[in-house]
Amino acid sequence: MCSGIMIISDSSTLILLTKCGLIEPFLSDFSLIIPKTVYNEAIRKGVEMGKYDVSA
């Protein structure tokens, strides 16, 4: 059950929430909006840099 909407406005927030294991609670409590530029920076550039712990 979503209780709100959260906008992830920069890649650092997305990366840190994921690495700390806190992204799952946010997914259960919020509908996340991740702008395309943040997705590209966090995921696409991460894969290009060999950061294989990223997932789409």
C-alpha positions in Angstrom: 0.0 0.0 0.0 1.6 3.3 -1.1 1.3 6.2 1.2 2.8 8.8 -1.1 5.0 9.7 -3.9 8.8 10.3 -3.6 10.8 11.8 -6.3 14.5 10.7 -6.4 16.1 13.9 -7.7 19.7 12.8 -7.9 21.7 9.6 -8.4 23.4 9.8 -5.1 20.1 9.3 -3.2 19.2 6.3 -5.4 22.6 4.7 -5.1 22.9 5.2 -1.3 19.3 4.0 -0.6 20.1 0.9 -2.6 23.5 0.2 -1.2 22.2 0.6 2.4 19.3 -1.8 1.8 16.7 0.9 2.3 15.2 1.0 -1.2 12.8 -1.9 -0.4 11.0 -0.1 2.4 10.7 3.0 0.2 9.2 0.9 -2.6 6.6 -0.5 -0.2 5.7 2.9 1.2 6.0 5.2 -1.8 5.6 5.3 -5.5 9.0 6.3 -6.7 9.6 8.7 -9.6 13.1 8.5 -11.0 13.8 11.1 -13.8 15.4 9.7 -16.9 18.6 11.7 -16.2 19.0 10.2 -12.8 18.4 6.7 -14.2 20.9 7.3 -16.9 23.5 8.5 -14.4 23.0 5.8 -11.8 22.4 2.8 -14.0 23.7 3.4 -17.5 26.9 5.2 -16.5 27.4 2.7 -13.7 27.3 -0.2 -16.1 29.7 1.6 -18.5 32.1 2.2 -15.6 32.0 -1.5 -14.7 29.9 -1.0 -11.6 28.2 -4.4 -11.8 26.2 -4.0 -8.6 23.8 -1.8 -10.4 20.6 -3.3 -11.7 17.9 -1.9 -13.9 
